[in-house]
Amino acid sequence: MFDPEFCEKRCPVCTRARRGNPFARFLQGIEMIVTLGGCPWGRARQEKYGVKPNEPLPPEPKSGNPT
């Protein structure tokens, strides 16, 4: 029902907060406290990617054959 991609790519607060915008980080902090961990889209993101709405995605491991 709630798309984790919305939080990851289109949420006006979360995307800016993860990029370091101080005002967005402030708003996101309040949201995390009020909702006890994030909005439904942030919780869906946490379930899919394993990171909280205020945390960036971990870097993907490089795949390839060592030669």
ZIJOBEL-V147229 format. One record per residue. N is the residue number from 1. RES is the residue in one letter. SS is DSSP state (alpha for helix, beta for strand, coil for the rest). D_FIRST is the distance of its C-alpha to the first C-alpha in Angstrom with 1 decimal. Layout:
[[N | RES | SS | D_FIRST] [N | RES | SS | D_FIRST]]
This chain:
[[1 | M | coil | 0.0] [2 | F | coil | 3.8] [3 | D | coil | 6.4] [4 | P | alpha | 9.5] [5 | E | alpha | 11.7] [6 | F | alpha | 11.5] [7 | C | alpha | 13.1] [8 | E | alpha | 15.4] [9 | K | alpha | 16.7] [10 | R | alpha | 16.1] [11 | C | coil | 15.9] [12 | P | coil | 19.4] [13 | V | coil | 20.0] [14 | C | alpha | 18.8] [15 | T | alpha | 20.2] [16 | R | alpha | 23.5] [17 | A | alpha | 23.7] [18 | R | alpha | 23.4] [19 | R | coil | 26.2] [20 | G | coil | 28.3] [21 | N | coil | 28.4] [22 | P | alpha | 30.0] [23 | F | alpha | 28.6] [24 | A | alpha | 25.0] [25 | R | alpha | 25.6] [26 | F | alpha | 27.0] [27 | L | alpha | 24.1] [28 | Q | alpha | 21.6] [29 | G | alpha | 24.0] [30 | I | alpha | 23.9] [31 | E | alpha | 20.1] [32 | M | alpha | 20.1] [33 | I | alpha | 22.8] [34 | V | alpha | 21.4] [35 | T | coil | 17.9] [36 | L | coil | 19.5] [37 | G | coil | 18.0] [38 | G | coil | 15.6] [39 | C | coil | 12.9] [40 | P | alpha | 9.2] [41 | W | alpha | 9.1] [42 | G | alpha | 12.4] [43 | R | alpha | 11.6] [44 | A | alpha | 9.1] [45 | R | alpha | 12.1] [46 | Q | alpha | 14.4] [47 | E | alpha | 12.9] [48 | K | alpha | 13.1] [49 | Y | alpha | 16.3] [50 | G | coil | 18.0] [51 | V | coil | 19.0] [52 | K | coil | 18.4] [53 | P | coil | 17.2] [54 | N | coil | 20.9] [55 | E | coil | 22.1] [56 | P | coil | 22.5] [57 | L | coil | 21.6] [58 | P | coil | 24.5] [59 | P | coil | 26.7] [60 | E | coil | 26.3] [61 | P | coil | 29.3] [62 | K | coil | 31.8] [63 | S | coil | 32.1] [64 | G | coil | 35.4] [65 | N | coil | 38.6] [66 | P | coil | 41.1] [67 | T | coil | 44.5]]
